[in-house]
Amino acid sequence: THMVFSSFSGQIQPIFTMNCATTACHTGVIPAAGLKLSTGQSYSNLVNVVSSGYSPAIRVVPSDTLASVLYHKVKGTGVYGNQMPLTGSLTPSDIELIIAWIAAGAPNN
């Protein structure tokens, strides 16, 4: 079954909150790679923002999954280092939702 994206706040942020914005990772005063994925901060840290570790690559390029660092990190393509999260990959449906969100133009809804 194909996961359909409809809401950043309802579908994507909960994935970040559960798997990424965890202790010593992408949250707090000094988030990993300078990327904060906490509620209310993740969107502005991702969309059209240059990746601190992989400059000049962009973390999320709306409507262009392959150009988005986030895509490669959650898919584990190896293009931009290790798969995220380091504790083990997201579920296939979570990965599909993130890809669908980027493909839909990465709306902040």
Secondary structure as GFF3:
##gff-version 3
##sequence-region A 1 109
A	DSSP	pi_helix	8	12	.	.	.	ID=ss1
A	DSSP	alpha_helix	13	19	.	.	.	ID=ss2
A	DSSP	three_ten_helix	32	34	.	.	.	ID=ss3
A	DSSP	alpha_helix	42	46	.	.	.	ID=ss4
A	DSSP	alpha_helix	69	75	.	.	.	ID=ss5
A	DSSP	alpha_helix	92	103	.	.	.	ID=ss6
###
